[in-house]
Amino acid sequence: MASPYTAYGAAFWAVEYRVNGVWNTLLHRFWAVGDAIGTHIISPEAYPRPELTRGLMADLLVSTLKAGPGPAGAATATLSEPVVVYEGKGSNGDTWDQLEDQLESWCSESARLAPFRAWLIGTRGSMVRFYYWADALVSQQWNAARGRPVNGTLTYDIANARQWAIVHAMLLHMSGNRP
């Protein structure tokens, strides 16, 4: 499977907002977005709890729109617990350890509202790692023989055709399955 990102050069991947733009596009491809209940919303610069409006933010957060109680018993739209938490850096940005600490801190703070399970994606330039959250950060890698992710840490390059196919399979699996 050819990667759509092979022509993107090192200068492109060095800039965080460009990296996050690519991943915003990818998340839209794999999680149906819309304004109807049951579709997803992708929120930029998302705080771990609604009342926190300073400090810790995830670059992108995928949540499901759902019906919740509103005034006088009328239903109103609300958001589900996190489905995907994404943190991206330019290729010269934070180390993987720093990025993972940021994801873990965001999820720990968000879990103070209620426990949840979510997929996590961390990127540095064109390089990506996958995780899930279930009261702790757990690294994931693709197992082709099983057709699903398994515990383990591998870094994939979305600009590499062979590795792009793995990333595509991982995103397809994640979009149809909760961790």
N, C-alpha and C positions, 0 to 999 in steps of 0.2 A: 504494500500500500504506500503510495507516494505521500510524502509529507507536504502539506501546503506551506510549510515554513522554511524550506531549504534555501530559499533566496533571501531570507532575512539575515542581514549581516551582523557582525559583532557589535557595531555601533547601535543598531536597533535594540538588541537584547540588553544593552548596558543601562537603558533608561526604564525606571520602574513603571511609569505610567503607560508606556508602550507594552511592557510585559503584562500588566494588569488588563490592558485593553484586549490583548489576544485572549486571555483567559476569560474575560467577560463574554467575548464572542463564543468561546468553547462552551462555557456553562449554559449560555442561551441555546446552543445546539442540542445539548443532552438533557436539559431540564426544561419542559414546556413552560414558557412564561406567558402571563396574560393577566387579565383583571377579573376573571371569574373564579369562584370558589373551586378549589382543587388544582388550580394552576400554581405556578411558582412565581415568586418575585425575587429579583436579585438586587440586593441592597449594597451600595458602596459605602465604605467607611463606617461599618456597623459596630455599634457599641455592644458589649456583652449583655448589658441589661438596659432596658429603655430609659431608666432614670439617670443612667450614667452618660453624661454628655461631654466628658473630657477624658483624655488619656487613651487608654487601650482601645484599639479599633481593629477589626478584621477588614482587609481590603475589599473583599466581597463576601456576602452571606446569601446563601440560597435558603429560602423558607417557603412553605406552602401556605397559600391563602386559604383560610378556613372560616367557617361561620362561628361567631361567638356571641355571648349574650350582650345585648345593647340596652339602651334606655327603655324603660317601660316594657321590657320583655321582648322587644324587637331584636331580630338578629342583626349583627354587624360584622364586618370583615375583621379578622385578626390574623396573626401569623402563628404558624406552628413553631415548635422547637427547631433549632438549626437542622438543616438537611445536609448542607455543605458549608464548611468554613474554609475560605481561601486567603492565603497570605503570600504576596509576591514581592520580589525584590529584583532590582537590576542585577546584571551578572557580577557587578562589583560591589553589591550591597552586603548586607549582613551574612554571617556564616550560617551554615545549616543548623548548628547548635543554637544560635541566636534566634533564627526563624522558628525552630521547633519550640523554644522557650516561649516565644510570643504566642504561638498557636495554643500551647498548653495553658498559659496564663489566661488567655481569652476564654477558653473552654471552662477552666476552673471557675472563673468569675461568673460566667453564664450559668453554670450548673448550680450556682447558689439559688437561682430561681426555682429550678426543678431539674432532676437528673435527666440526661438525654444521651442519645447515641447519634453520631453524625460522622460523615466522611470529612476528611481534612485534606487539603491540597496545599503544598508549599512549593514555591518556584524561586529559582535564582536564574534570571535570564531565560534561556531556552530549556534549562534543566528543571525537572519536576520530581518530587517525591510524594507518595500517597500515604495516608494514615487513616485511622478512625479513632473516635473518642468514645470511650465507655468508662468514665471515671478516671481514665488515664489515656495518654497518647500511645497508640500502638502503630508501629510502622507496618506498611503493607507492600508486597511486591506481587507481580502477576505470575501465576502458575498456569502455563499453557496446557499442560496435561490435564489439569483439573478444570480449566476454563473459568477460573475465579482467582481472586487474590488470596494470598496466604501471608502469615506473619513473616516479616523480614524487611530489610532496608536495601533498596536499589534506587539508583538515580537514573532517570530516563531523559533523553534529549529529544524534544519534539521536532527538532530540525533534521533528525536522522530518520530515514525512511523505515528501517527495521524497528527502531525504538518507537516511532510514531504509531506503528501498528499496535504495539503493546499498550501505549497510552490510550489509543482509541478504544481498544478492548476493555481496558480498565474503566474508562469513563462510561462506556456502554453498560458494563456490569453495575457500576455505582448508581447510575441513573435509574436502574430497575430494581435495585435491592438496597435495603437499609443494612447498616453494619450490624 
